[in-house]
Amino acid sequence: MCVKKIKLLLKTIRNILSIIILFIVNSIIFIYKKINYLFSIPYLISNRFKSFFKETNSIIRESLAALLICAVGDLAAGIILGNMEFFLVSFPGLLVIIPGAIGMRGNIFGALGSRLSSNLHIGLLSPEFKRSKLLFENIVSSLILTLILSIFLGIMAKAICVIFGFESITLVDFILISIIGGIISSIIMLPLTMVISLKSFENDWDPDNISTPVIAAFGDLITLPSIILSVIIVSLLSNIILKYVVFIVLILIAILSFYYGIKSSEEMKKILTQSTPVLLLCSFLGVTAGGFLNNSISTLLKNPSLLTLVPLFSGETGNLVSILGARLSSALHSGLINPVLRPEKATIRNFSIIVFLAIIIYPVIGFLAELSSIVINLPGLTFLTVIGISTISGMILIAIMLLIVFFISSISYRRGLDPDNIVIPISTSITDSLSALILILVSLSVLSFMGL
């Protein structure tokens, strides 16, 4: 009996020891696997990055080159805006109209460039841009859209000033500045857009990555001098009767032109009927962005670096959004992605491209904004402050815009709408509004934290 108990005890001890040993061995193996996995993470990340850059190398190079070229144009626009204190003070409310005017130019001529590039590739237009009905219709429709949207822009700018109690110039002055500025910039932007579209076709550039952002950057650069020139012209119309005669004539020309376009060919009618509602919404969003900026005008005038950063930040974000919108639209048309409301692998890869470009471009434009203030001897903030404001604002904004552009692209494709006339204009205009709001909020937060 005693022997049996001893044997049972020994067996129990042996089982317990086996369990303990097995636990220790399994624990060692588990820890080894986890340590091995931790050590393999850098290797896995390195492989992922190599694979990512191998697949997207040409896209990133093209896009980054275009964004840096655009940054130069946006910087020039920023420097002009940073030195517009006299005009902004002498013509109160003028800042309200600026983001809308910049956005309108990019939307109208970006869409024109996209249509011209498409028609060149499918052979409907000759590389010499010989006179043709299709070319005439595209040019005239862009001019008509400029006139109609300029009127709407002027009305909305005045409405924003009245609603929020901003001191402002008269409605007639707003509309005249908007129309005359639109005409001046269109005279320059039309041939530029044609040249960029032709070079894109000749050099086989991807319009998704290069043409659209470059056209938008020229629009940013040309709009501000056009507005300054239009302000000078309007101020020269000191005779009230002459001013009202010019105002009535321009309004009549715009209305009659729109009526002519609607009653003209199917192509022009399609461009006007599809583009006008979208661009009216875009103009409203642009003026809303101007309202945000005008509400913080004292802060912007005290810190010219921030005023210089406004076109840079809005322009570069708009370009990133345009690249994403164009790439998603192309992928939807070619069947690479499906019009579903959940991002697929190809969509996430496009997101990754935009995030990578954003990580590079936002610190660069912050640096350029502060550097320009130092070079032209304007009071600035520190490099670290402006770069921080630009990067924080940019990464917040781009995270929001990735989803917005994705949903707009998928929904518009489902409904059979032309992305050249829908996706990029709406996306960039939402960007204008959100960029102004986020940039101002982050700037005020940072300045308040620093006690400035």
Secondary structure as UniProt FT lines:
FT   HELIX           2..82
FT   HELIX           85..90
FT   TURN            92..93
FT   HELIX           94..121
FT   TURN            122..123
FT   TURN            127..128
FT   HELIX           133..164
FT   HELIX           171..202
FT   TURN            203..204
FT   TURN            207..210
FT   HELIX           211..236
FT   HELIX           240..263
FT   HELIX           266..295
FT   HELIX           297..302
FT   HELIX           304..334
FT   HELIX           345..375
FT   TURN            376..377
FT   HELIX           383..414
FT   TURN            415..416
FT   TURN            419..422
FT   HELIX           423..450
//
